[in-house]
Every structure is written in C-alpha cells, then in structure tokens.
C-alpha cells in the first residue's frame, strides 16, 4: 500500500512506519494494513479460565480473552500460542483445540477494520 495523504487530516505527512503500520506525523492518526485475521483463546489453567486486562484501545482496562492479530508469516495456531505467551506468560504448547471461526469487525479510533 502506498499512501501519502492522511485520511484524517489531509496533510501529506502519512508515512509507513513498518510493513504494516502507517502514521501521520501531523495528527498522529494510525492505520494498519492486513489486520483482518485475529485469534482469541479460552485458556484454562489450574481449573480456571484466564482473562487479561486490555492495556490498549479499544476497550483499554476491560477484561478479555488472550489473543490478537495474526502476523503475515504465521498460522492461526502459531499466533494464538504467541499471544498467550506474550499476554499471560503461559505457552499452551500443542494442547490447542479449535472451536470455530467467526466474522469480526474491529473498531479502532476512527476506522472499522
């Protein structure tokens, strides 16, 4: 994706920060590319379901299941293992069981992905 003009403020200050994130240096608007695939897991540890408290928008401060976006070079299972380890310190290893897939809309700032 090549973009030069910020979709929020219209300034020609919209630049790529890495392969996936664009940011406007004028208004700090962020936009992500290819973020449609995400994972979430019900992680049972010592007979308890583990939840994480979200640290970032949307819903910062609210309880949620561990999960996040799938990187372009990983499978859904790899992404869920990575996210669980990052967010809880627990690696579910090979014990994952697939429950299903659902469409999702992800509101972030002024965009819905």
Phi, psi and omega in degrees: 000132175242122179221140180239330183258132180292129179290346181266309185254347178082358180287154178271057183230029184260113185229157179284130177267332175196196182290348189235344188234135176241143180217144177269126179283348180274309184246000179069013176299137178243146175218139182248149180252139176055055180249020185291323184276127179219161180230155173212149184224145170267106186257114179260124182226123182050046177065025176231143173276125181271133174242158176239149176267123183296134180260346184232160174293151358281159176065034177303136179090352180266156179281145183205168172282150174298142179165182180169194184281149177273126177289153183303334185259015182228157176278169177299320180295317178297319180297318180294319176299315180298313181296318178299317180295316180296318189269336184235344185081005181250130176260114181289353178058224183267008186275015181287141174235129182285130178255324181162178178227139182223147175291153185215141168248133185241099178283129178220115184055243184259006181244154170242119181270000000 
